[in-house]
Amino acid sequence: EERATSPCCRSRRPREMRRRKQLTLMRHGLSEVNVALRGAPWGKADFRDPGIRDAPLTAVGRAQATARRSEVAAMRGIEVVVTSPLTRCLETTALAFADVRKPVVATGLAAERVYLTSELGATRATLAERYPAVDFSHLGEGPWWWTPSDDDEASEWRPEGEYLCPGEPSEAFRSRMAALLRWLDDRPETHLALVCHWGVIEALTGLSVRNCELRHVDLPEEPRSDIFNFDRQLEKRPIDDRAHGED
């Protein structure tokens, strides 16, 4: 069973022993929490978590994902579609990759860093009922998203505000991103699509992408070392995201 906090101490194989792998990255469409936070941006005075658990796509977000369908269908070489188990990514995958006749696999390692309640997901059983075409076997029965443990740092790293859940610490997130890269590297495919989040894509590649933007990259060696600077993240985030650090 896999959880977002699963440790993975094994080192990746040396570069010369690995096959070159390509990632087709897509960020999910516009979500309800993105819209809710536009009037009260994260990091501003009197910020409050709007409490939208596992935020789904908006009508605009669904249209964004649908608009990518023909472009995605025309791509050659994708062997598997990997998705975050958060609803906004599952919806994006179902719409944008509808014509890609390849396996769809969910992994909690690709979920967004836990900033707000929008990063708290649904159980494996619930997801399997909603999305029967997706393989959820890599998720544990319990919470697959990050939850605090006695070993996690106690200090609050997020900007001042009212939060409804603990935030995922920097080292926990970086460890999870490293585990995601190992998990992708261990898979047999050489061209994988990954539908995930702004924070995950930025952590892996340094790219700041808009909703439903596509990027093609080689599988990185390791997560970026400077992914935890909050001020830098706010400055880099695309204009449509500045209400929310992850969306």
N, C-alpha and C positions, 0 to 999 in steps of 0.2 A: 504494500500500500504506500501511496505517496502523499505527502503533505507539503505545503509550501515551505515549511521549516525543516524538511528532511535534510540532515547533514549528508555530505558526500565528500569523503576525504581522499578518494582516489584521484591521482593526477591524470590529466589527459595524456594520451599517447604523444610521443615526440612528433613534431611537424612532418618530418620525413617519412613517418610510418602511417600517416593519415591521408585519406583521399580528400581532394578539394571538394568542399561542399558549398552549395549556393543557397542562400535564403532569399525568398521573396517575402518581404515584410509588408503587412498592411495594418494600419491603425484602424480601430473601429469607427463607426459613424457617430454623429453627434448624439449625445446621451441626455437623458432628463436632468442629470445632475449638472452637466455643463450649462444648461439653460437656467436652472435654478440659481446657480452661483453668479450669473452675469450681473445681477443686481447687488450682490454682496460679495465681492471678490475675496478669495482666500488670501490672507495676509494683511487685509485691511482692518481698520478699527471696527470693533463690534462684530467680527466674523463669527458665524455660527454654522455648524454642520447642518445642512438641510434635512438630514436623516432619510435619504432615499436609498434604502438598502438594495444592493445589486441593481443599480440603475439601468433600465432598459434604454433602447434607442428611442429618439423622438421620430415623428413622421419625416422630418428633414433627414435624420440619420438613416432611416430605412431607404429613403430616396437616394441618398449618397451611395449606399451599398449596392442598391439595385443598378445604379448608373455604371458601376464598375463591372457588371456581370459579363458583358460582351468582351471587354478588354481582358478580363481574367480568363475567359473561355478560350481566347486566342493564344494564350501563352503555351509554350511547349516545354515539356520536361518535368513539370511538377509531379512528384511521386506520392506525396502525402501532404495533407493540410493539417497543421497543428494549430490549436486554438486555446486561448485562455478560457477557463470555464465560467467567467463572468458573463452575464446575460448579454451585455452590449456587444461582446465579441462573438458569442454564439449566434446572435441574430445577424451580425455582419457576415459571418462565415456562411450561414444558410442562404443569404441573399446574393452576395458577391461571388461565391464559389458554387452556385447552384448547378452549373454546367460542367464542373470539373469532376469527372467520374473517378475519383481517387479516395482512399480512406481518409476519414476525418477523426483526429485523435485530440482529446483534451488533456492538458496537463496544468496542474496548479502552479507549477514552476513559472509559467508564463503570465500569471495573474499580476495585476498592478500592485505596486507597493501600497500597503494599507495606510492611506491618509485619512479617509473618512468612512462612514458607514456604507457608502457606495461600493466599497471594495469587499464587503462581506457578502459571500455568495449563498447559493442554495446547496442542499445536500446532493450527493451523488444519485440517490434514488429519485429525487425530484427532477434533476437534470435529465436522467435517462428516460423518464416518462415524457418530458417535454421535447427532447431531441433524440429520438430513437436511432437516428442514422449516425450519431456520434459515439465513438468509443470512449467511455468514461472509466475504463478499468484501471487507469493509472491513478485515480482519485481514491482516497481513503473513505471509509464509511462516515467518519466524523468530519469536523471542519478541515478543509484542505487549504484554506487561506491562512495567513499568519495569525497566530494567537500568542499572547505573551507567555513566557516561561520564567522560571526563577533565574535563569542565566542571562536574560535580556537586560540591557542598560535601562535604568529607571528614569533618566532625565527626559524631559519633553523637548523634542527637536523641532517641532512644528511652530509656526508663528503664533503669537498670542491670539486666543480665540476660544470659543466654546466647542469642545469636541465630544462626540458621543461614543467613541471607541478609542482604545490605545493606538498609537501610530507605530508602524513597523520600524524598528531601529535600523540605522545605516548598515551596520555589519551584518544583520540578519538579511537585509535586502541584497547586499552585495554577495553574500554566501549563496543565496537563492539564485541570483543571476549566473554565478559560476556553475551551480548545479544544473541550471537550464542548458548552458552551453555544453556541458558534459553529456547530458541526456540527448541533445540533438546530435552530438558527435557520435554517440554510440549507436544511433539508429542506422539501419542499412542503407537508407536512401541518400542520394547525393544532391538532390534538389528538393528542398522543403519549403512550403509556404507556412508562414507564421502570422496569425492574426492576433494582435495583442494591443498594447497600450503605449501612450506617449512615454511614460516613465520607463517602461521596459526597453523600448526602442532606443531611447536616449542613453540608457545605461549600457546597452550593448554596443552602440555604434556612434554615439555623440550626435546623431541626427535629430532634429526637431521637426516633427511631421504633423501635418494637419489631418483632420478626420478623413478616413478612407484613402489617404495618400498611399501610394505603392512605392517601395524602394527595393532594389536588388543589390545584395551585398554578399561577399564571401562570409562564411561562418567565422565570427571573431575568435581570437585565441582566448580572450578573457574579458570580463567586464571592464569598463573604463574606471580608472582610479579616482577620477574627480567627479563622480556622479552624485555626490551628496551635498554639494554646495547649494543651499536653498536660494540664495540671492541670484546665483548664476542661472539656476533653472527658471526663475521668474523672468529674467532678462531674455533668455533664449526662447521661451515658449511662444508659439505662434499667436497672433492677435486673437483668434477665435477661441483660444484656450486660457486666456489670462485670468479667467474667473476661477480656474481650478488647476492645481499643480499636477494632476495625473490624467484625468479623463482618458 
